[in-house]
Amino acid sequence: MENLEMNNSLKDFYNGKKVFITGHTGFKGSWLAYWLSEMGATVTGYALEPDPKGSLFEALNLREDIYHTIGDIRNKETLQASLQAAQPDMVFHLAAQALVRHSYDDPINTFSTNVMGSLNVLEAIRNQPAVRSLVYITSDKCYWNNEWVWGYRETDALGGPDPYSASKACAEHVFKSYYLSYFKQRENFGCGSTRAGNVIGGGDRSKDRIVPDIITAAEKNTPVVLRNPNSTRPWQHVLDPLHGYMVLGKSLYENPDHHNGEGWNFGPSNQSIKTVYELTKKLTRLWDNIIIEAPMMRHQPHESGLLHLSIDKAQTLLGWEPKLHFDEAVKKTGEWYKRIQNGENAKKVTQQQIKEFMNA
Ligand SMILES: NC(=O)c1ccc[n+]([C@@H]2O[C@H](COP(=O)([O-])OP(=O)(O)OC[C@H]3O[C@@H](n4cnc5c(N)ncnc54)[C@H](O)[C@@H]3O)[C@@H](O)[C@H]2O)c1
């Protein structure tokens, strides 16, 4: 009952709000844009073209639900013009080069997008007084990873050995600097940076992520090859961190002095911290005959082995809780792909999963 009330109040809050999302053509951005528009928000998205190979954005036909702008966050002028035209109440900044492995191949694009692009987003908001709150998405990888068993807290050291992690740590520094230099003094404005774990869910088609790799193997009848089977990750269903972002956005809008300018972890509960192999075993059970291969791979680019987040702060100060534990998150993810493979409409399946989550 309590949850239902909280979710209804979230719906009441977002109904009629003007929300600007960067990265709305990506995996998390498409879920968020659709969810917010379902709650009655007027959504404007700003991002690069959706992936032509079966993006969630296209599957949901989001063009019919939101204002949709194709643009690069590294282009300060077009970004400012788009924000100016939208006059949003709130901004969710998700646009990024989001893949660790790709960051090794293209560090310049990774740093320029994740650091300078994010700087442009902050600068555009600085010049747009209509904006009342900002939820700024970085990553669990922004923490300097000591490969220890404890969850990282929001005050832990930032940094990363690979270009992606380092770029997200830099994006955090840029955020803090803007908060201290400009936003702290701004009337009626609240902002927070958010760090979530490894997100799974329907509609992800990114390269070098385990769930899309499994779905491709199922479709093509080829083995799933695991690069780092023993690495543990804080797996979570996409709806959980997005719910956290929305709860935080509401809190910052309604009460900007409540922990303004701070970082927030939205990770899963401890029981969802599993290895890549455990996730693969569980998800592949939904299909017949998927072979899992985990060859000894030498000369792999470094990826963190042991990583998880402490979520005490969001639980205590925002009343946010992860709702879908590991088994449910995997089940919901597999179900989404299976139902689409069986010819169901992606929008209907997505809408149903959001509804189930809201009423959970
Ligand atoms: N998926 C995860 O497991 C995960 C985990 C932690 C943090 N994150 C963060 O969450 C955010 C969203 O991740 P995702 O999984 O949806 O990524 P994604 O790759 O699916 O989507 C990225 C989005 O950013 C946009 N984008 C990329 N470069 C851009 C540019 N130069 N200008 C404008 N738009 C640009 C893309 O067009 C796309 O809309 C990212 O900031 C990512 O780093 C993701």
The ligand as a Gaussian input file, in Angstrom:
#p B3LYP/6-31G(d) Opt

LIG

0 1
 N       23.649000       0.387000     -19.177000
 C       24.340000       0.281000     -18.035000
 O       24.557000      -0.821000     -17.522000
 C       24.851000       1.519000     -17.350000
 C       25.453000       1.384000     -16.092000
 C       25.904000       2.524000     -15.425000
 C       25.765000       3.769000     -16.012000
 N       25.195000       3.885000     -17.254000
 C       25.055000       5.237000     -17.819000
 O       23.682000       5.475000     -18.117000
 C       23.568000       6.306000     -19.277000
 C       22.716000       5.626000     -20.326000
 O       23.297000       4.364000     -20.641000
 P       22.681000       3.403000     -21.763000
 O       22.975000       2.036000     -21.348000
 O       21.297000       3.797000     -22.054000
 O       23.621000       3.762000     -23.015000
 P       23.310000       3.662000     -24.567000
 O       24.622000       3.512000     -25.242000
 O       22.247000       2.687000     -24.851000
 O       22.726000       5.113000     -24.923000
 C       23.555000       6.243000     -24.967000
 C       22.722000       7.437000     -25.412000
 O       23.592000       8.580000     -25.454000
 C       23.508000       9.161000     -26.736000
 N       24.778000       9.772000     -27.102000
 C       25.992000       9.168000     -27.186000
 N       26.911000      10.075000     -27.589000
 C       26.248000      11.263000     -27.763000
 C       26.619000      12.545000     -28.168000
 N       27.882000      12.843000     -28.476000
 N       25.663000      13.505000     -28.252000
 C       24.367000      13.242000     -27.954000
 N       23.952000      12.031000     -27.542000
 C       24.882000      11.051000     -27.457000
 C       23.136000       8.042000     -27.693000
 O       22.570000       8.568000     -28.898000
 C       22.140000       7.295000     -26.838000
 O       20.893000       7.938000     -26.910000
 C       24.995000       6.589000     -19.727000
 O       25.410000       7.809000     -19.168000
 C       25.782000       5.442000     -19.135000
 O       27.139000       5.740000     -18.984000
 C       24.728000       2.776000     -17.931000

